[in-house]
């Protein structure tokens, strides 16, 4: 689930913003940090879920016998230390991927015992623990986003291209990464001598057979080929629409279970979501016309739903109001993405991404407030959906460029 600056995220990707001018010595950002952060976050949540499930199934055993208690936060610290030492000791993207996963597992194992350290009686089962953990994750994301939101500077583009070029030394420079490095250097401009020299060196250095045989290269190649094959199928667009409509309906059903007072509104909205794809398939004309028709359908669903549900809404608590509003808003963004699918899958994917981000960083907060551990599984599912969607965004950006 990770934020990524608008850079050439794919070979030949278009829409590159001009790099900001150099301003002397500065911290150089890694432009692939978003994917590492996703690995870290998914691993951390998986660790928390795994530990809680294991402890529940085994009756909460105490490691160390009667005299000692070896808290599992210590194992978390050990895993984080291993991740740090890997980053200290080795060069290359594969090491960063492994370190992000090990570090995430360590951080999840560490922070799972937060309840013990915010209560006087060392209460591991302190109920607000999961809400606090969730807030930590959100703050990490917001801080990460704040650092990576601005466009990359010239030296950052060159430095990231240089890191990719290091794979040539290891014999693992696959064609897609080579092209991406050249895109970064082109975006950096021809006035940087290092960028020009590095670009010339990369053009004369073909991808090696060893690179093609490398596991990461094979995985990336498979992902690229599978996506392009699926995207060429006539049913693919309908399948993506069906998935995200179903995903939105599942979120609304979850809200329906918790908010029986708002049942009429949610049931009518679910019915509208089911009907919209069929309506759009039968519509012809401009995107504006389709958008107006969909807006009319939603209005016909929401207005009567509000009128029927209105008398019961004042009884909702603030957390119930939050869950209601921020379950409906992502569904509306998904509908906007469905409307855009015919013109641009890339723009539609961005709408879906916004919907998933709201579910993760707003809706999920209210779920944690009310459901505690049960909400952690939902958060993991949402992050996995976001990771897959980010992959689809990158592949679609490459595909659209190739078509142009």
N, C-alpha and C positions, 0 to 999 in steps of 0.2 A: 503494500500500500504505500507507495512512496511517491512524493512529489518530484517532478523532473523539470529542469529549466527547458525552455524552448530552444533546443539545439538540434543539429542533424542526428536524430535518434535512429536513423536508418540510412543505409546506403542511398545517396541521392535524394534524401528527404528535402522537401521544399519548405518555404515559409520561414527560413532562418532569420532571426533578428540580427541586426548588426551588433557585433561585440562592442561592449563599452570600452572607452579608451583606457590605456594603461595609466596607472597612477602610482607607480613606484612599488616597493615591496608590499606584499599582501599575502594573506592566506589563499591558497589555490584550491578551489573546490573540485571534487571529483564529480564529473557529470553523470556517472552511473550510480551515484550514491543512492538514488531512489530505489533501485532494485535491491541493493544490499540492505536498505532499511526495511523493505518488505520481508526479506528473508529473516531479518532479525526479529521483527514484530511477530510474524507467524510462528517462528520457533519459540519465542517467549510465551505466547498464549498456549501453544501446544504443550509446553513444559508444565504450565500451571494446571491445565486440564488433566494431563497425565498423572501428575503428582496427586491431585485431589482424588482422582478415580482410584489410583493404586492404594492410597491411604484408607479410603472408604472400604475397598474390597478386602483389605488385609487387617482391618480393625485397628488402624493407627498404631503400628508397632513403634517401639522406642529403640533406636539404634544406639548401642553403647551400654546396654544392660541397666541394672537398677541404680548404679552409682553415677553414671554419666548419661548425658543426652546429646548426641551429635546432631545438631540441627541441620536440615538439608540446605539451609542458606549457605553453609560452608561449602557444600558441593557446588552450589551456584557460583560462589566466589572462585573456586578452583577452575570451573569451566571458563569463566570470564578471563582468568589469568592465562589459560591456554590460548584463548582467542587473541589476547594482546601479544603473547609471545610469538604466535604465528605471524602476526602483522610485523613484528620487529624483525623476525628472522628470515622471511622469504618475500620474494617479489612475484607479482603476477595476479591477474584477476581470479584464477581458481583459488588462490590462497584467501583472497578477500571474501569469496563466496563461502568457503568453509568456515572462516573466522566469524562471519556474520551469523551463520547458523549456530555454531558452538557458543558464541557470545549471547545470542538470543536465548538458547536453552539455559545458559548460566544465569542470565538476568531474570528469566521467568522463575527459575528455581530459587533465586535469591529473594525476589520481591513477593513470592507466595507467602512468606512468613511475616509480611508487613504487620499483620494484626498483633503479633507478639510484641512488637516494638513501639506501638502507639497506645498500648493499654497498660495500666498499672499491674494487672494480674497476668500479663503475658498470654492474652487470650487469642489463640490461633483462630478461633471461630468467631471473632469479632465481626458482627454482621456488615458494617459498612466497609469491610476490607476490600471487597471487589469494586465498590464504587471508587474507593481511593486508588486502587490499582489502575482502574480505567482512566481516572483523571491524570495519573502519571503518564499513561500512554498518549493521551490527548496532548498534554503539555510537550511531550517529546516530539510529537508530530508537528505541532504548531511552531516549535522552535526550529525544527528541521526545515519546515516550509519557509520560515522567515529568512533563513540563511540562503536557501536555494531558489528564491523566487525571482531575483533579478537576473537579467541576461548575463551569460558568461562573458568575461573580459577576454581580450586577445590572448594574454598569456595563459589563461585557463584553457582556451581551445588548443593552443599549442602543447601545453603540458599534458592534456588528456590524450592528444594524438601521439605524443611521445610515449606515454604509458602503453598504448595499444601497440606501438612499434616495438616495444620490448618483447612482445610475443614472437617476433621474427627471430630474436636471439635464441629463444627456447625452442624454435621450430614449430610453433603453434599458431602462426598467423594465418587464420582462415580468410577466404576471400571477402566475406561480408564485413569482418572487422577491418580489413585493409581498406576497403572502400569507405567505411565510416571514418577512419583516420584521415583519409584524403578529403572527405567532406568537411571535417573539422578544420583542417589546414586551409582549405579554400575559404571558409568563413572567416578565418583569422586575417586573411588579406595577403597581398603580395608584397607588402612593405616590410614584412618581418623576415630577415634573412634566414633565421632558423627554420621558420615554417616552409620557406621555399626549398631549402636544402633537404629537409625531412621529407617533403612531398616528392622531390626528385628521387630520393633513396627508396621510398615506398613503391614508386612506379616501376623501378627497376628490380624490385624484390618480389617475385611472384609468390603466391601462397604455395606452401610445400605439401608434399604427400603426407608428411607427419602431422601437419596441421589438420588436414582433412580427416585423419584417423583419430585425432584427439577427441575424447568423450564430449567435452563441451561443444566443440565444433560440430560434431555429429548431432547432438541434441538441438542446437540452434538450426542446423540444416533441416532436420526433421520437422521442427516447429514451423519453419518458413514454408517448406514444401507442403505440409499438411494444410496450413492455412490457405495457401494459394489454390490448392486443389478444392478445398471446401468452398472458398469464396467464388469459384467458377461455377459451382452447382446452382441450378435454378432455385432449389429449395432452401439454400443457406440463409438468405435474408429472412425468409419466413420463420426459419428455425430460431434465429437470433431474436426476432420479435416475440415469438412464442415463449422463449426462455425468460426474457425480461418482463413480459406481461405476467407470466406465471410467478416469477420472483416477486413482483409487486403485489400480486394477489396473496402470496404466502405471507408477506409482511402485514397486509391488511387483515388477513385471517388471524394472525397472531395478535394484532391490536384488538380484533373483535372478541377474542377469548378474554382479554383483560378488561375490555371496556364495553360491557353489555349495554350500558346506557346509550352508547352511540351506535348500537347495532343497526338501526334502519339506515343511517347515513352510510355506514361501511358496506352493508349488503348491496345497496343501490350502486355505490361506486364500484364495487367488485363486478357487478353485472355490466356496468358501462365499460370497464376494462376488457371484459370478455368480448363485448360486441364491437369495440373499436377496430381491431385488426380486420374483421370481416367487412366493416363499412369502408375502410380505406382501400381494400382490394377492389371494391366495386366503383370507387371514385376515379374520375378522370379530371384533367385540368391542372391548373397551377398548384404550387405548394400552398399559396395563400388560401385558395379555395378549400383545400383539404384541411388546413389549419382552422379555418372558420367553421367548417362542418364539425370537426372534432370538438372545438370549443363549445359549440351549441349542444352537442351530445353531453359533454361534461356538465354544462349548466343545467340541462334537463335532469341530470342525475343528482347533482349536489344541492340545488335549491330545494326540491321537494324533500330530500333527505334531511336538510337542515330544519325545514319546517316541522317535519315529523319528530325529529330528535330534539328540537329546541327546548321543550319543557324539562328534559332530563339533563341537559348540559350544565346548568348552574351547580349541580351536585358533584361535578367532577373535581377532583383535587388538582393541584398545580401539576403534579407529575403525570396524571392522567390526561390533562389538557396537552401537555408536551408530547406524550406518546401519540395522541390523536393527530395533532397538527403535523408532527414530523414523521408520521406514517403516510399521511395523505400527500404531502408535498413531494416526496420522492416518486410516488406513483404518477403525479402530474408531470414530473420531469421525464419519466420513462415514456409517457404518452407523447411528449414533445419529441423525444428521440424516435419513436415509431413514425411520426409524421415526417421526420427528416430522412428516414432510411432510403427512400426512393431516390433522393437527390445525392446524398453523400453519406455513406456508411460511417466515414470518419467523424463527421459532425454528430451523427446519431450516437456513436460510441461515446463522444464527449458528454452528451446529455446523460447517458446511462452512468458514466463515471461520476457526474455531479450527484446523481440520485444515490449511488452507493456511498459516496463520501458523506452525504447527509445522514444516511442510515448508520454509518459507522461512528460519526463524531457528534451527532445530536440525538437521533432516535435511540441509539444504544445506551446513552446515558440514562434515560428514563427506564429502560429495561433493567439496567444494573441496579438502579435505585429500588426497583420493586422485586426483582427475581434473583439477585445475587449470582450464585454459581451457574444457574441455568442460562444466564445471559452470556456467559463466556463462550459457550458453544456457538451461539448466534453471532458473536463478534468474530470468531474464527471463520465461520462460513462467509460472512460479509467480506473479510479480508481476502479470502481465497478467490471469491468472485471478482474483487477489485484487481487482484494480481493477474487473473486470466484476462480481464478486460484491458488492463494495461498492455499485456502481450498482444492482444488483438489490435489495439490502437497503433502499436509500433509496426505490426505487420501490414495493417491497412495503409499507413502512411507510406511505406515502401511500395505497396502495390499501386496506390494512386499515382505515385511519381513515375512508375514504370509505364503506366497507361498513358500518362501525359507525354 
